[in-house]
Amino acid sequence: MKLSFKNDYSEGCHPSILHALATSNLEQHDGYGLDAFSENASKLILKQMGNYTADIHFVAGGTQANLLVISSILKPFESVISVETGHIAEHEAGAIEATGHKINTVAGENGKLTVPAIETVLSQHQIVPHQVKPKLVYISNSTELGTIYTHAELKALSDYCRAHDLYLYMDGARLGQALVAKENDLSLNDISVFTDAFYIGGTKNGALLGEAIVITNKELQNGFDFVMKQRGALLSKGRLLGIQFETLFQENLYFQLATHANHQAMKIKQALKEKGILFWVETTTNQLFPILTQSQIETLECLFQFYIWQKLNENESVIRLITSWATPEEHTHALIDAIHQL
């Protein structure tokens, strides 16, 4: 069987979560997120964030989180600004557009959105009321290319959005990996201050499934539970999500798992660099984008699974290698050995 470096959600969940689910299985608890586990999980996240005025809502997946937040915030004629590689623009089957909201895509810088790019979109949408009105700025941290926002970059986006009456929303599918990356200078508190809403990804960092939506803008908090119910996201067995996030945010487990994923990736990155292999984009999170020849790709494909991300020319392509919270050391070493033999 081939070893997979294709995604970071192939495994089930951390054993501590399975244990917590099993030991509480026959207990009776209130439904719809009103259980003690969900309430305690919310408290743990608020404490970690250092922001006690935010609202926390647990949902099953990232696309669901993006759809719920964006569709609840925007009026029918308002649109979203995103980089072309943004998850909502490329990997969610038009979920946002299906709610009636256009996505204004722009070129990013290594997957990141910049203030000049936002300015360009706004300048191109001045024919009122004949064009959609850009209202929400969507970013991911880490990005689809594994890069992360610095404190200065996120603050600049936040300041611009607030000066121009725009909402700032962060997709945090891999937020854990971003926050423990080597060059990161952002905290969870910073993100809560600079954004109007974001989510903390569990699916790609040790949970069976689930994301924690954090709404920091008080004006956007009222009625969000109605939106969740209407969209089929309010689980009667909400305890199943609460238990997972309670476990992840006890004893720093969430960040320990993200650190493991990044550490495994950086060992692979070092082996690629020693081999003289170049990268499409520089990252210090758990996603790597090396540029390989067709022959090198075919050799690795005999033993490993990964995505061919983008074809550059007749002989070279970018592949994506990704490690997870559960990637075994022996799998990492097997890939490194194969790289050394290329």
N, C-alpha and C positions, 0 to 999 in steps of 0.2 A: 504494500500500500504506500502511495506517495505521501510524503510529509507536506502538510499544507502551510504555506505562508501567503494564503490568498486573502484572508480577512481576520478580524479579531473578535469574531463572535461564533466561531465553529464549536468551541467547547460549551459545556453547560453552564455551570456557575461555580463559585468558590465553595468548597465543602462546608464552610461556616454557615453559608446561607441555606444549604440543604439541611444541615443540622437544625437550624432555627425553624425552618418550615416544618420539619418532621416532629420536633418536640412540641410545637404549638398546634399541631394538626387537628386534634380533637377538642381544642378549647373553643368556646363560643365567644365571638366578638361582634361588635356592631359592624354594619356594612358601609359601603360607599365612602371609605376613607375616614370614617369616624372612629375606627378602632384604636386601641392604645398603641399598637406598633407604628401606625402611620403618624399619630400625634407625636410620639417620641422621636421618630425619624425626622419630622419637621423641626422639632426643637434642636436636634443635633446639628442639622444643616444650618439653621439660623445662628447657632452658637459658633460653628466653624466659620460662617460668613461674617459674623460680627455685625449683622444688620437684622434687627428684630422686628422691623415693620414690614418685611416682605411677606408675600403669600406663597405657600408651597402647595403644588398639586402633583400627584403622581399619576403617570399615564404609561401605556404599554410600550410605545415605540417613538422613535425620532421623527418619522414622517408625520405621525399623529400629533406630536408636540408642535411641530412647525405649523401644521394646518390649523390647529386649535388657536394658537397664539395669534398668528397673522390674520386669520379670518375674523377673529373676535375684535381685533384692534381697528381694522380698516373699514371705512365706509365703501359702498359699492363702486364708487368712481376713483378710489385711491389705489396706488400701485406700490410695488416693492422694488428696491434697488439692490442688486446682487452682482457679484462677479460672475463671469460666464461659467466658471467651474463650480459655482455654489451648488450645494446638494439639492436645494429646492429647484434649481434651474436644470439640473442634469439627471438626477437620480430618483425623482419622486413622481414620475408618470403624470406630470402636470397637475399634481394635487392642489397647488395654490391657484393655478389658473382655473381649475374646476370650481373653485369657490367664487370666481368672477373677478379675480384680481390679477392684473398684468404684472409680469416680472420684467423690469427694465435691466437688462444685463449689460455689463461693461467689462473691459479687460482689466484683470487684476495684476498686481505685482507679486509674483511668486505665490499666487492664490489669495493675496490679501487685497482688500478694498481700500482705496485712498480717498482723501478729501477732494482732490481735483477731479476724480472720476465721478463723485457724487455731484459736484458742481456742474459737470458737463450734462448730466441727466437733467438737472433742474433747469439749466439754460435752454434745453431742447424741449421743455414742456411748459411754455409760457402762453400758449394760445388757449385762453380760458373762455368758455368751458368746453372746448372741443377736444382736448386731449385729457388722458388720465392725469391725476395729480399724484406725483411721487410723495409718499408719506412715511414709509418705513424702510429703514436700512437694515439689511440682513447680512450678518457675517458669521463665520464659523471659527472656533478656536479649540483645537488646532484646525487648520483649513483642510480642504480636500487634498492638498498637496503636502500635508504634514508640517507646514510652517505655522508659526505662532505670532500673535500680536504682542508688541512691546507695550509697556505702560504708556510711553509717549504717544504711540500710534493709536491706542484705544482712547486715550484722553482727547486727542485731536479729533477723532471721529465723534466722540461724545459732545465735545464743545461745539462742533459744527452743527451737529444734529439739533442741539438745544437752541442754538442761535437761529436756526432756520425751521423750527417747528416740525422736526422729524423725529420719529421714534427710532431707537436703536435696539435691535434684537440680536442676540447671540445664540447660534446653534452650538450646543456643548456636547455633541455625541462623543467626542474625545477630549473633553475638557480636563479630565484627570491627567492625561498624558501631556497636555499643554502646560498645566500648572507645575508639573514636576520636571519639565524639560530643563536641560542644563543652563540655557541662557535666559530662561523666563524671569521676568521681574514683576509679574502681575500676581496679585493675591485674589482669593475668592471675594474678599471685601471690595477690592478695586472694581471687580467686574459688577458687583451689586450696585456700586456707586455710579459707574459710567454707563450702564445699560438701563433700559426700561423693563426688559424681561430677558431671561435666558433659561437654558435648561442644563441640568447636570446629567450627563449620560451614564446609565448603568449597564445597558445592553452590551456595550463594547468595553466594559471594565469590571467584569466579575459577576454581574447579575444574570439571572436566567433571562430576564427581560425587564424593561422599565427605565423611565426617565423622570427626573424631578424638575418640573417647571417652576421657575422662581419669577414671580412678578413683583418688581420693586417699585414701579410707578403706581402710586395709590389710586390715581384716576382710572387705571386699567384693571384694578382688582375686582371691583364690584360686578357681580353677575357672571364671573368666569365659570363657576360651578354649573350654571345653567347651560353654558355653551358646551361644557364637557358632557353633560347629560344628553343634550340634543344631538351631539355628534357621536354618541355611543361610546364615549371614553370613560364614563364614570362607572367603574367596576363595582358590582355588588360585593365581590370578595376583594375589596381594596386592601385588605390585610396582606395579601400576597405580595403586593408592591411595597407596602410599609415595612414588612419584615425584612425585605432585602435591603432597603436603604438604611434601616436602623442598624443592620449588621455591617454594612459598608462604612457607615460613619461612626462606628464604635472603634476605638483603639486605632484610628488612622488607617484602617484597612483599605479604604478607597484609594488613597495616595500610595500605599505600599504596592498595590497591584499595578497601578499606572507606572510606578518606578520600575518594576520588573519588566514590563513590556518595553519601555524605553531602553533599559539596560541591554536587553537581548538584541534590540535593533542596532544599538551603537556598536556592539561587538561584530555584528555582520557588516556594518558600515566600515569599520576599521579594516576588515579582511578585504573588502572591495577596493578600498583606497590603496592598500598594500599591493594589490594586483594591478594598480594603475587604471582602474575603471573610473570613469567620470560619472557625475550625477546631473540629472536634469534640473534638480532643485536641491538646495542644501537644507537638511532637516536635522533636528535633534529629538524628534519624537519617535513614535513606533512605526512610521511609514518611511520607506526608502524608495527612491526612484532612480536606480542606476541605468546607464545607457549600455546595452550589450549588443554584440553582433548576433546575427541569426544563428551562427554555429554555437555560440555560447548559450543562447536561449535554448536551443534544441538539446544541448548536453544537460542543462539543469532540469529541463522538463521531463527527463527520464526518471528523475527521483523526487521532484518537488512540484507543488502546485503554486501558481502565482498568476497575476494578471499581466497581460501585455497591454500596457497603458496607452502608448501612442507610437505609431510607426513613424520614424524620422526620415528614412530613406530606404533604398532597396536592401541595405545590409545591416541597418541599425534600428533598434527600437528601444523605447523606454519601458521597463517593466516596473511593477510595484511589488515590493516585498513588505509584508507587514507582520509584526509580532503581536502577541496578546499577553494578557495578564497571566496566562497559563502555559505559555510556550516553554517546553522543557529544555533544560540545558543541553541535553543530548541531541535534540532536534537542531538547536542553534549550531552546535559543533559539527553536526553532519553537513549542514549547509556551508559552514565555513570551510570544511575540508574539501567540499566539492568546488568551491570558489578558488581555493588554492590550486586545484588541479586543472582549472580552465586553461 
